[in-house]
Every structure is written in C-alpha cells, then in structure tokens.
Amino acid sequence: MVLGRLKDRIERMGRRVLEKGLARVMPRNPNALTIASLVIALPTPYLMWLHYYWAYVLTFILLIITSAFDMLDA
C-alpha cells in the first residue's frame, strides 16, 4: 500500500518535470540524443588506457551520462 502511493507520487513528480522543463530542453529527434551519446562515449577508451584514478572516475561519469541519453531516446 505504501509502496503504491510512493510510486504514484514519484510518477506525478516525473510527469511535472517532463512537462515543465525536460521536454523543452530535449530535442524532438531521438537520433540527436543517440549521436550525442556516441560523441560523449568516444573518449572513454582513451581515458581507460591512461590508467589514472581520475580517468576511471571520469569514464564512469561519461558512461552514466551516455546511458541516461540512451534511456531518454527510447
């Protein structure tokens, strides 16, 4: 019961965010998001090759952003 109400509340908040802000910022063409995620992911092999701690952290962050873009263009 509590989880159902929590889920409904999160969905309502997500809809508000999409209606007010994110829908205005996102491009209408899903291919633009796919290309953007590809461009963001391109330096990740080089960063992993550097073998520095900061490079691993930056690679992780870039891959998370890339994954978020892939989820948004569905």
PEZI-V651702 format. One record per residue. N is the residue number from 1. RES is the residue in one letter. D_CENTER is the distance of its C-alpha to the mean C-alpha in Angstrom with 1 decimal. Layout:
n=N res=RES d_center=D_CENTER
n=N res=RES d_center=D_CENTER
This chain:
n=1 res=M d_center=30.3
n=2 res=V d_center=28.3
n=3 res=L d_center=25.1
n=4 res=G d_center=25.5
n=5 res=R d_center=25.9
n=6 res=L d_center=22.9
n=7 res=K d_center=20.8
n=8 res=D d_center=22.3
n=9 res=R d_center=21.6
n=10 res=I d_center=17.9
n=11 res=E d_center=17.7
n=12 res=R d_center=19.8
n=13 res=M d_center=17.7
n=14 res=G d_center=14.5
n=15 res=R d_center=16.7
n=16 res=R d_center=18.0
n=17 res=V d_center=14.8
n=18 res=L d_center=13.9
n=19 res=E d_center=17.5
n=20 res=K d_center=18.1
n=21 res=G d_center=15.2
n=22 res=L d_center=11.9
n=23 res=A d_center=14.1
n=24 res=R d_center=16.1
n=25 res=V d_center=13.4
n=26 res=M d_center=11.6
n=27 res=P d_center=13.8
n=28 res=R d_center=16.1
n=29 res=N d_center=15.9
n=30 res=P d_center=13.2
n=31 res=N d_center=14.6
n=32 res=A d_center=13.5
n=33 res=L d_center=9.8
n=34 res=T d_center=11.0
n=35 res=I d_center=13.2
n=36 res=A d_center=10.7
n=37 res=S d_center=8.7
n=38 res=L d_center=12.3
n=39 res=V d_center=13.4
n=40 res=I d_center=10.9
n=41 res=A d_center=11.9
n=42 res=L d_center=15.6
n=43 res=P d_center=16.8
n=44 res=T d_center=15.7
n=45 res=P d_center=19.0
n=46 res=Y d_center=21.0
n=47 res=L d_center=19.5
n=48 res=M d_center=20.3
n=49 res=W d_center=23.8
n=50 res=L d_center=24.5
n=51 res=H d_center=24.9
n=52 res=Y d_center=24.2
n=53 res=Y d_center=22.6
n=54 res=W d_center=20.5
n=55 res=A d_center=19.4
n=56 res=Y d_center=18.3
n=57 res=V d_center=16.3
n=58 res=L d_center=14.7
n=59 res=T d_center=14.0
n=60 res=F d_center=12.3
n=61 res=I d_center=10.1
n=62 res=L d_center=9.4
n=63 res=L d_center=8.8
n=64 res=I d_center=6.3
n=65 res=I d_center=4.2
n=66 res=T d_center=5.7
n=67 res=S d_center=5.2
n=68 res=A d_center=1.9
n=69 res=F d_center=4.1
n=70 res=D d_center=6.8
n=71 res=M d_center=6.6
n=72 res=L d_center=6.9
n=73 res=D d_center=9.7
n=74 res=A d_center=11.8
